[in-house]
Amino acid sequence: MTIEFIKAWNSYTPGSSATLPADVEANLVSLGIAFAEPVSGKKFIMSESGGAVASVAAANGTAAAAATATSIAAAIPAAAPAGGTGTAAGGWDTAANRDAAIATINGLQAYAAEQKADFDAIVADVADIRSKYAAAVTLANEVKAQLNALLTELRLARVIAP
């Protein structure tokens, strides 16, 4: 049998043919150094190290949407006034103390509403990220399968070593 080298070996260069003892030829073929049948006239795209270089075009897809932007405008309100003296200690015994307490309560409600809106936006963004991640994993698996099929075809066509 005659083999054709696809990598340099001893004094043989890629593209040269030789007839060697059957066990040596079989070993060289199994190591990916030579093909069992001559393939003269074909160009090899393999480096001396045997590494094939492949390029995969970017997949068709829609651009990712930006995350929801929200900002908390309300400031955390100051503590409610204690108010009162003597037997009325701790009570809102004056209109000023009562008004300050009402303002504090209303400020806390506004702050809580903005925090809830921010939380809802985060939940929506996480759901969006999860769906985009699942799509990316599916796409990556499809590209991997296509690349492996391409490499198999290249090996069968003896463009790259097995």
N, C-alpha and C positions, 0 to 999 in steps of 0.2 A: 504494500500500500504506500502511497505517496502522501505526505502531509505538507501543508503550507503554513509557514510561521506567521503569526500575527503580532508576536513580540520577539525581541532579540533574545537569542539563546545560543550560548557558546559562540561559534563564529557565524551563525545564521542571523539574518536580518529580517524584519517584517516584510512579507511578500515573497521571500525565497522559499523554494520547495526542496524536499529531501526525502529519500527513502532510507529509513533507519530500521533497526530491529523492531518487530511488532510490539514488544513490551515497552520499549522506549517511546515509540509513537503513541501508544495508548496512554502512557503517563503524561506526555506533553499535551495531548488533547484534553485529558481530564483536568489538567492544571490551567487550561485556557491559554496555553502558549501557542498552540497550533490548531488548525482545522484538519479533520481527517480527509476531506476531499479538497483538492485544489480549488481555489476561488480566484484565480489570476484575473487581472483586469478590473477587479473591484477596489474601490478606495476604502481604506480603513480610517475611522475617525476615533482611534483609540490612542491614548498616550502610552508611553513606555511603562507607566505604572499600572496601566490597565483600567484606569478610571474613565468612565463615560461621562461626558458633560451633556446635560439635558436642560432645556429651558422650556418652561410652561407659561403660556400666555395668561394674563390675568383673566379671571372669570368674570362673566357678565353679571352685574348686580347693581342694585340701587345704592346710592350713597347713604351712609348712616346719618340719621337725624341727630342734631345736637341735643344734649340733655336739657331737660326743662330748667330754665333759670328762674329762680324765685329769690326774693330778698325779704328779710324781716325788717320792717320799717319801725315797728313799735318798740319802744325801749321797755326794759323790765321796770315796772313801776316801783316807787319807793314803798316802804312798809306803811301800812295804815296807821294813822295817829292813835295813840293810846287815849288821849283826852281825859278829861275829868280829874277832879281832885276830891279828896275826902271820901265820902260815901259813894260819889259818882266816879271814883277812879276806874279807869279803863273804859268808861262809857264815852259816847260821842255826845257830850253834854252841850256843845255849842254848835252853831250853824257852820262855823269854820271847820271844826273837827269832822262834822257829819259830811260836809262837802268834800273834804280831803279824802275821807274814807270812800265815798262814792266814786271819786276820781280814780282812786287806787283800784277799786273793784272793776270799774269799766276798763282801766288800762290792762288789768290782768286778763279780762275777757278778750280784748283786742289782740293781746300778745298770744293767747292760746289759739285764737282763730288763725293767726298768721302761721303759727307752728303747725297747726293741723293742715293748712294748705301746703306748706313745705313738705310735710310728711306724705301727703297724698301724691305730690309730684315725684317724690323719691320712689314711692311704690310703683307708680306708672313707669318711671325710668328703669327700674329693676326688671319689670315685666318685659319691657322693650329689649333690654340687654339679653335677657334669657332667650327670647325668640331669635334675636340676631346671632347669638352664640350657637343655638341649635342649627340655624341655617348655615353658619360657617363650618360647623363640624360636618354636616352633610356634604357641603361643597368640597371640603378637604378630602373626604373619603372618595368622592367622585373623581377628583383630580388624581388622587393616588391610584385609583383603579385604572384610569386612563393612562397614566404614566407607566404603570406596570405593564399594561397591554402594549404600549409603544415599545418598551424595552424588550418585551418578549418577541415582538415582530422584528426588531432590529437584530436580536440574537438569531432568530430563525433565518433572517436574510443574510446572516453572517457579516453584518456591518459592525457589530461589537461582539466581544468574546462572551461565551456562555457563562 
